[in-house]
Amino acid sequence: MTPADLLLPLLVVLPLALAMSAFLGALPVRSQVAIALGGLTLTGAGLAATLETLDSELWLGGWAPPLGIAWGFDAPAAALIAMVGLLMALASLTLAAESSHREDRYLWTLWWLLWAALNALLLSRDLFNLYVTLELLALAAVGLVSRSRDDPFHVAALRYLMASLLASLLYLLGVALLYGQTGRLDLALLAEVLEDGPASRLGALAITLGLMIKAAMVPLHGWLPAAHSRALAPVSALLSGAVVAAALMVLWRLWLGPFDALGSLMRETLAGLGAVALVWGGVQAMLQSRLKLVIAWSTLAQSGYALMLPALAGSDAWQGIGAWGALWLLVAHGLAKGGLFLAAGAIAQRQGHDRLAGLTGSAHRQPLAWGVIAIGGLSLVGIPPSGGFVGKWWLLRAALEAELWLLAGVMLTGTLLTAAWLWRIASLALAPAERSTARLEEERHAPGVLPALALTALAWLAGLAALLGAAGLALAPPSLDATRLPWLLPALLLWPLVLFASRSATPAGRASGSPPGLTALLALTAAAHLVTLTAGDLFTFYLGTAWLGLAGWGLIWLGGSPGARRAAAGYLAMMLVAEVSLLLGLTLAWQASPSLAFADLDEAGLPGPALAALGFGLAIKTGAIGVHAWLPLAHPVAPPLASAVLSGLMIKVGLLGGVLLLGDGATAAGDALIAAGLAGALYGAARGLAQAGPKPLLAWSSVSQMGLATALLGLHLLGSPAALPALLGLVAAHALAKAALFIGAGLLMGSGLFARSASGRTLLLGALALPALTLAGLPPSSGLAVKAGMETALNEASLAAWPVALSGMLTSLVMLRLGWLLWRLEPPAQDSATPTWLAASLGALGALAALLPWVWAGVPPAYLAAPGAWLKALLPALVALALGLALLRAAPLHRRLARYRRRAQAISRGRRLKARRAARRWRWGLRRADAWLMPWPAFGVCLGLTALLLGLTGLA
């Protein structure tokens, strides 16, 4: 007898004994929980010490199948039993912390019965034993829902009961059909004798329909939202994280085992229904008005991934990457969703409700609870390296390997929908609100928050464990090659400066308008940025960019104004589209090469679809023309120091990715990049001239400069030797110069320095002159070298160089207008002096921007002594100066531009109002559409249609 033969029965016997003691009142609740935790620890340690028993089988009573009942313990069962155990342990601690629940012996009896049923179900390998455990599971779950005060008339519990009974009848009908045909109930024996045919498919259809109802798959989901949202928070955590997962595991066992020989079209239909569930659940989660309802609908959406597994597993069954992805996603979902429900329960207890309209600003009163929701929600979204990310990534690869492109697209869409509902509740919770002085003391006693934090942390640790143990995935150590220095050196100069200046309680923080919390967020951003810049492989690069996108949203949100919140939403939407595109490219690259190191990817050669997906994501990150809409909206409304790193450092990450990834396979895109880049350079500068504020002007200037960088990247792909050095010089020059300009503009707009001293104002403007001249390309700054290198690269590609001169003239005009706007700024009311060291730092940044990029620009300093070099460089600036002086006296043009801006603002407000009205109409229509599915007659119609669809595909 093996240790597993002794320990496996304990997984069921212990909960049953606790249920009996709870019913008889033999033990107090705290003793029951202590015994449960001790039993979990003992069983878990024993099974972990005997990992060789992961493929063991236990015959109950010593009777072998087909007469006896077999239990099986393999890796999928072990993963889910461990997840259920962790969820049960932490949820039990939360439930026992409530004094009102400790006296309810019926609640605890049902609680332990639910645990026993879950463990027995996950161990069972017999169709009828599965039916018995499914029934016990449903009865215990229904009883737990009925114990909630939020369901006083037991409407949700009765609806759950009726749906579960119907599901059980269908399941039992299918068992009878299969048993009558084969005389076997054991899953292994059934797989050996089951033959494909109408009777077998009908039995499989009935069982599948029953399990779909128990797992609440769309459109048979009507019971779940009310049951999960009205139950006690710990009960909701178990229902959503474990009960639904157990039903899905039974479905997997059958379709990857005995039903594997049946028609493949039925499996594809199941995947299609999973895709519908994924989209419909995500949409409905965005529309709910209560926090627990949002989380409940999210369960429906996440379960859609699981229903895709039968179509993705292929012939490998549990050995394939699709099966492991689905399993890991189910485990991570159970842990994260348990944490979400426990945190939602703590919030509802503190607030007295969970209505979203009444939770505005509650993150300031309950930061830990909302932090748990953010951490768990990010795992559901699939932010690396969470367990949710690993599961989705592996499932996505399985879909791409099976060439199910539509299914892969739906998976990526599900990520965006999950992010949408998470953003909605987070934006409400983070909205401005008065802080509570008793916040910390009250939250310390809120039950469920610390167990919820532990569960969500485990969801992330599950992802790390999976990545560390993943076979066929090779990563690389950090890289510090010479190509990265133009990105790294400005970062190492700027991050210490902005971190030191961002402390809101210091004179520098007050002068730069730094809000509380900016320093911590900048520290997170700096870490993610440095990880990205030093990444030696594509996965680490993707991880860094994902976190940069999230941090960028926070930096913009800290602007505080309604415009900043709208811009942050737009920024986040674009960054999520970029992350989805990069994830698709990452997966395709992994298919092409088991090693994701940049050197190995370059040697293997990335396929065209991978390059296209990666290029599109990197273009959004860079703010390239066509996908630049977020940049001029987001950068102006962020705090000045945040704008400095957003424009100076973070948008260059896309360029680094382009240099590292777009090699010979992307040569065909070179001409398109050159054309788009030059058009963006001219368009961005022209739009910058029309701006009325310094920061919007600087943002459009960044669009223009990124256009030049895009064109240089295209020239590099075409093989121009001068293109890459010019690109490296532009990256370094723009990073330092634009950071100095944004910080200086913020100081002039928010400081009282020049209100008292005209000389101080002049000094600060003088410090900004050098970075402005560098961007304009005036000698002897490095901007001259960059433009000379770009002209050389265009000539090497047999292209005209006049767009460079035109861009230089427009940029000079933009810088002249910037100086004029800054000079005309009116003194603000506050009286906070700018520290001398900060003003001196701006001068140092300007000097470095003018000199340091000469190292990389590929143009020797001797070029300055060449005949005509100064005149050629000064000519665009002189033309710009003449035009600027002429424009200063063009009063009618100024008035026309002012009228144009007012008209554009009015049109924008009208469009926003029209969009809000359309969104309200769509929201009402979608909520009504789901309400039509709730009555029992509609449920019956949906069941009939689903049966008909699966039946027709089964006959095909």
Secondary structure as UniProt FT lines:
FT   HELIX           3..24
FT   HELIX           29..48
FT   TURN            49..50
FT   HELIX           51..55
FT   STRAND          56..59
FT   HELIX           60..62
FT   TURN            65..67
FT   STRAND          70..73
FT   HELIX           75..97
FT   HELIX           99..102
FT   HELIX           105..123
FT   HELIX           127..146
FT   TURN            149..150
FT   TURN            152..153
FT   HELIX           155..182
FT   HELIX           187..193
FT   HELIX           198..214
FT   TURN            215..216
FT   TURN            218..219
FT   TURN            222..223
FT   HELIX           224..230
FT   HELIX           233..238
FT   HELIX           239..243
FT   HELIX           244..255
FT   TURN            256..257
FT   HELIX           258..261
FT   HELIX           264..287
FT   HELIX           291..307
FT   HELIX           309..312
FT   HELIX           314..319
FT   HELIX           321..351
FT   HELIX           356..358
FT   TURN            360..361
FT   HELIX           362..364
FT   HELIX           367..381
FT   TURN            384..385
FT   HELIX           387..401
FT   TURN            402..403
FT   HELIX           405..429
FT   TURN            437..438
FT   HELIX           439..444
FT   TURN            447..448
FT   HELIX           449..468
FT   TURN            471..472
FT   HELIX           482..484
FT   HELIX           485..501
FT   TURN            504..505
FT   HELIX           507..511
FT   TURN            512..513
FT   TURN            516..517
FT   HELIX           518..533
FT   HELIX           538..557
FT   TURN            558..559
FT   HELIX           562..592
FT   HELIX           598..604
FT   HELIX           608..622
FT   TURN            625..626
FT   HELIX           630..637
FT   HELIX           640..648
FT   HELIX           650..652
FT   HELIX           653..661
FT   HELIX           664..669
FT   HELIX           670..689
FT   HELIX           694..717
FT   TURN            718..719
FT   TURN            721..722
FT   HELIX           723..750
FT   HELIX           753..756
FT   HELIX           758..776
FT   TURN            779..780
FT   HELIX           782..796
FT   TURN            797..798
FT   HELIX           802..823
FT   HELIX           836..851
FT   HELIX           852..855
FT   HELIX           861..865
FT   TURN            867..868
FT   HELIX           869..888
FT   HELIX           891..931
FT   TURN            932..933
FT   HELIX           936..955
//
